[in-house]
């Protein structure tokens, strides 16, 4: 884990990056106030989605999981799944950058 950038690195050995993300997601999932396990660390599809949307940044992973947890609880769900992660309203770094760049282009 690169502490300076707070990033879960996937450069170099992909398995090492995957192991770090698995540990991070397992830790976060233990703290979520949901009654059912989401299996975020065990599901490659969900891990990949989380990695892509958050750019592997720990703070962004936390933000996504908090948004998803809040969304799940307000919609009567007790676990996080792809539908919850897709509809929770979280906007990751690349999405925010695209929005910024699109709005900047209109100002010119």
Secondary structure, DSSP 8 states (H G I E B T S, - for coil): -BTTTTB---SS-HHHHHHHHHHHHHHHHHHS--SS---TTT-HHHHHHHHHHHTTBHHHHHHHHHHHHHHHHHTT-SS--HHHHHHS----HHHHHHHHHHHHHHH-
